Amino acid sequence: MYTLYYAPGAASLVVHWLLIDLDLPHALIKLDIAAREHKTPEYLALNPAGVVPTLLIDGKPMCEAAAMAVLLAEARPEAGLIPPVGSAKRGEFLQWMFHLANTLQPPFRLWWYPSEAAGEDHADAGKAAAELRIHAVFANLDAHLAKNGPYLLGDRASAADFMLVMLMRWSRNMPKTALDYPALARLAALMKSRPSWQALYASEGLTEWA
Ligand SMILES: N[C@@H](CCC(=O)N[C@@H](CS)C(=O)NCC(=O)O)C(=O)O
């Protein structure tokens, strides 16, 4: 049984979306980040970094959204959202998941919380630098998808596309967004056409970037 600690639109989104898409029974516990519900002693005991999400699997806590996405895709191999161990596409899948988690997600963290790395006095410069980094990654991903898409692994979706679309969504209030890249926009349209996307939006009460 899965229990997801989430906040609407946060890094929990990819996990929640996959739970719905893969039809995995789950419970949800909503956290109010503004009210610092992710910094209570009870939550820190589950997630020592005090970040969202945490996934309880049969009561045992797991951290890191990308790792959860891989695990959930593996829980329903018949859905085909992760290439099997030993298959030709497995390495490609792992490469993209790690790339997204290591190279695209961190500058988004810097963009949302610019004073964390740059300090209060340099927050604007930190944010601008993070945005440049995000666009450099978007440009590379767009070139890859234009040549080898429409999905990261070619002609079928994988958990990595769920992760990428979540991260693309976070650019929605930037002057230039992920949807300004044609192949990224095509991927978003394909992924948003999944019934699970509408169900996710209804469940989290999301409206922006529908
Ligand atoms: N690497 C972590 C990052 C999680 C993360 O940064 N979550 C943000 C929300 S998107 C958060 O909890 N922010 C509140 C805070 O750090 O105080 C993961 O992917 O699970």
The ligand as an ORCA input file, in Angstrom:
! r2SCAN-3c Opt
* xyz 0 1
  N      15.333     16.007     -4.529
  C      14.064     16.149     -3.865
  C      13.660     17.623     -3.929
  C      12.300     17.884     -3.329
  C      11.994     19.368     -3.212
  O      12.860     20.246     -3.402
  N      10.722     19.643     -2.926
  C      10.280     21.011     -2.733
  C       8.911     21.208     -3.362
  S       8.954     21.002     -5.125
  C      10.125     21.309     -1.271
  O       9.867     20.439     -0.465
  N      10.218     22.598     -0.925
  C      10.031     23.079      0.408
  C      11.312     23.300      1.155
  O      12.384     22.899      0.686
  O      11.236     23.861      2.237
  C      13.024     15.253     -4.533
  O      13.046     15.165     -5.769
  O      12.218     14.612     -3.852
*
